[in-house]
Amino acid sequence: MADEIKYEHKTVRTVRGTDGLVISKMQKDGWELVEQVPGTLRSTLDFRRPKKPQPWLLIGAGAAVLVVLAIVIGVASALSDGDEKKAESDKSTAAANEKPSATPTPTAAESAATEVITPENNPEFAALLLTGDTCDGTNLDFATKYAGRTVAFDGSIRHMARYSTGYHFLLGPGDEGPQTTVGPGFKYADVTVSDLKLTGEKIPATVAAGDKFRFVAEVGEFNAVQCLFHLDPVSTETR
């Protein structure tokens, strides 16, 4: 049982028709496809890959060093005189009375996970906004890597179409509106104007193609068939 392989698991949801691209991308990263469940519009892909083995020898050696260090400290403590013991006791009392910080400092990983992705702090996103091919493979790579993360960029509405329950918005980076020629085809699917969560000094009652905003949105999936990069609105600031 000691040599039993342990796996980590990951589930990815894709638009039907893009399964092959996602599977290829995941396999390059060392993932093995375990199960593929097709749906009407989306497929669910389950992957696994072996966990990296724990460095037991290093852990054992480190434990041995700690044991030796504890013995040395114990002997030194026994040989110390009464004044030194009293000084150490006073220090321990003072340390115990110190109040812990009310707000723990976040780790680097936690900070990265909550940071809003912008062209200024993420070179991949900056390059994505400048691409001239809306079906470029970097769209799928970015959507897969940063799924669920929040992005923010200055852009404009390229097109909007009315549906029975809301609008489909096509967005682009920059200020060119319908004349935008760079960047992915970002899409808000079936949302209302109130779903945009408009903010800013002058909030309009309606919006139209060509209007410029600071878009903050959650990264969704990339539809390689339609060449559309889906986002979910978080806030939309007038500018």
C-alpha positions in Angstrom: 0.0 0.0 0.0 3.0 2.3 0.5 3.6 2.3 -3.2 -0.1 3.0 -4.1 -0.3 5.9 -6.6 -2.3 8.9 -5.2 -4.1 11.2 -7.7 -5.3 14.8 -7.8 -8.5 15.4 -9.7 -9.9 18.2 -11.8 -13.3 18.7 -13.6 -13.6 21.0 -16.6 -16.8 22.1 -18.4 -16.6 22.8 -22.1 -18.8 23.8 -24.9 -19.7 20.9 -27.2 -17.3 20.8 -30.1 -14.3 22.1 -28.1 -13.7 18.9 -26.1 -10.7 17.9 -28.2 -8.9 21.2 -27.8 -9.4 21.1 -24.0 -8.3 17.5 -23.6 -5.2 18.1 -25.7 -4.3 21.2 -23.5 -4.9 19.3 -20.3 -2.8 16.2 -21.4 0.1 18.5 -22.2 0.0 19.6 -18.5 0.2 15.9 -17.4 -3.6 15.3 -16.8 -5.2 12.0 -17.8 -8.9 11.9 -19.0 -10.9 9.7 -16.7 -14.5 10.4 -17.8 -16.2 12.4 -20.5 -19.9 13.2 -20.0 -21.6 14.9 -23.0 -24.5 17.3 -22.4 -26.9 19.2 -24.7 -24.7 22.3 -24.9 -21.7 21.5 -22.6 -19.6 18.5 -21.8 -18.1 17.6 -18.4 -14.5 16.3 -18.5 -13.0 14.6 -15.5 -9.1 14.5 -15.3 -6.6 13.1 -12.9 -2.8 13.1 -12.5 -0.5 11.5 -10.0 0.4 13.6 -7.0 4.1 14.4 -6.5 5.7 12.0 -3.9 6.5 13.4 -0.5 10.2 13.8 0.2 10.1 11.4 3.1 13.9 11.0 3.4 14.3 14.8 3.8 11.4 14.9 6.3 13.0 12.1 8.3 16.4 13.8 8.3 14.8 17.1 9.3 13.0 15.4 12.2 16.3 13.9 13.4 17.9 17.3 13.3 15.0 18.7 15.4 15.4 16.0 18.0 19.2 16.6 18.3 18.5 20.4 18.5 15.9 19.8 21.3 18.4 17.8 23.3 21.1 20.5 23.0 18.7 23.2 24.0 17.6 21.1 27.0 21.1 20.7 28.2 21.9 24.3 27.8 18.8 25.3 29.7 19.7 23.0 32.5 23.2 24.6 32.8 22.0 28.1 32.8 22.0 30.0 36.1 19.0 31.4 37.9 19.4 34.9 36.5 19.2 33.6 33.0 16.1 31.6 33.8 14.4 34.6 35.3 15.2 36.7 32.3 13.8 34.1 30.0 10.7 33.8 32.1 10.2 37.6 31.9 10.6 37.5 28.2 8.1 34.6 27.9 5.5 36.5 30.0 5.9 39.7 27.9 5.5 37.7 24.7 2.4 36.0 26.1 0.8 39.4 26.9 1.4 40.7 23.4 -1.9 40.9 21.4 -1.9 39.1 18.1 -2.6 41.0 14.9 -6.3 41.4 14.3 -5.9 41.0 10.5 -3.7 38.1 9.4 -1.3 38.8 6.5 -2.4 37.0 3.4 0.0 34.6 1.7 1.4 35.3 -1.8 -0.9 32.5 -3.2 -4.0 34.0 -1.6 -3.1 37.5 -2.9 -2.7 36.2 -6.4 -6.0 34.3 -6.3 -8.0 37.4 -5.3 -6.1 39.9 -7.5 -8.1 41.4 -10.3 -6.4 40.7 -13.6 -5.7 43.8 -15.7 -3.5 44.5 -18.8 -1.1 46.3 -16.5 -0.4 43.4 -14.1 -0.8 40.4 -16.4 1.2 40.2 -19.7 -1.0 37.3 -20.9 -4.1 39.4 -20.7 -2.4 42.4 -22.2 -1.3 40.3 -25.3 -4.8 38.8 -25.5 -6.4 42.2 -25.8 -4.1 43.0 -28.8 -4.6 39.8 -30.8 -6.1 40.3 -34.2 -7.5 36.7 -34.4 -10.7 36.1 -32.4 -10.2 32.4 -32.8 -6.6 32.3 -31.8 -5.6 29.4 -29.5 -4.5 31.9 -26.8 -8.2 32.5 -26.1 -8.8 28.9 -25.0 -5.5 28.8 -23.1 -6.4 32.0 -21.1 -10.0 30.8 -20.5 -8.8 27.4 -19.2 -6.1 28.8 -17.0 -8.0 31.7 -15.5 -11.6 30.3 -15.4 -13.6 32.0 -12.6 -11.0 34.8 -12.1 -11.9 38.5 -12.4 -10.6 40.7 -15.2 -10.9 44.4 -15.8 -10.2 46.4 -18.9 -11.2 49.6 -20.7 -13.5 48.8 -23.6 -16.6 49.6 -25.6 -19.8 47.9 -26.8 -19.3 46.5 -30.3 -22.8 45.2 -30.8 -25.9 44.4 -28.8 -29.0 42.3 -29.8 -32.3 42.2 -28.0 -33.8 38.8 -26.9 -36.9 37.9 -25.0 -35.2 37.8 -21.6 -32.4 40.3 -22.1 -29.5 41.3 -24.5 -26.5 39.7 -26.0 -23.6 42.2 -25.7 -20.5 41.9 -27.8 -17.6 43.8 -26.2 -14.1 44.8 -27.4 -11.1 46.5 -25.9 -10.5 50.2 -26.6 -12.9 52.9 -27.7 -13.8 51.9 -31.3 -17.1 50.3 -30.6 -18.5 48.6 -33.8 -15.2 49.4 -35.6 -13.1 47.4 -33.1 -10.6 45.2 -35.0 -8.4 43.8 -32.1 -9.0 41.6 -29.1 -11.3 38.6 -28.5 -15.0 38.7 -29.1 -16.0 39.1 -25.5 -19.7 38.3 -24.9 -22.2 38.9 -22.2 -25.0 36.4 -22.9 -28.6 37.1 -22.1 -28.2 39.9 -19.6 -30.3 42.9 -18.8 -29.0 46.5 -18.4 -29.4 46.1 -14.6 -27.2 43.0 -14.8 -24.4 45.3 -16.0 -24.2 46.9 -12.5 -23.5 50.4 -13.9 -21.4 52.7 -11.8 -19.7 56.1 -12.2 -20.5 59.8 -12.0 -23.2 59.7 -14.7 -25.1 56.5 -15.0 -27.1 56.2 -18.2 -30.7 54.9 -18.3 -29.8 52.9 -21.4 -26.7 51.7 -23.2 -25.9 51.3 -26.9 -23.2 50.2 -29.3 -20.2 52.5 -29.2 -20.6 53.3 -25.5 -17.3 53.2 -23.5 -17.0 51.6 -20.1 -14.5 50.1 -17.6 -15.6 46.4 -17.7 -15.0 44.2 -14.7 -16.1 40.6 -15.3 -15.6 37.0 -14.4 -13.8 34.8 -16.9 -16.1 32.2 -18.5 -15.6 29.7 -21.3 -14.3 30.2 -24.8 -16.5 28.9 -27.6 -14.1 27.8 -30.3 -16.9 27.1 -32.7 -18.4 30.6 -32.5 -15.0 32.3 -31.6 -16.7 34.0 -28.6 -15.1 34.5 -25.2 -17.8 34.4 -22.6 -17.7 36.7 -19.6 -20.1 37.3 -16.7 -20.5 41.0 -15.6 -19.3 42.1 -12.2 -19.5 45.9 -12.6 -19.5 48.4 -15.5 -18.1 51.9 -14.9 -18.8 54.8 -17.2 -15.8 56.6 -18.6 
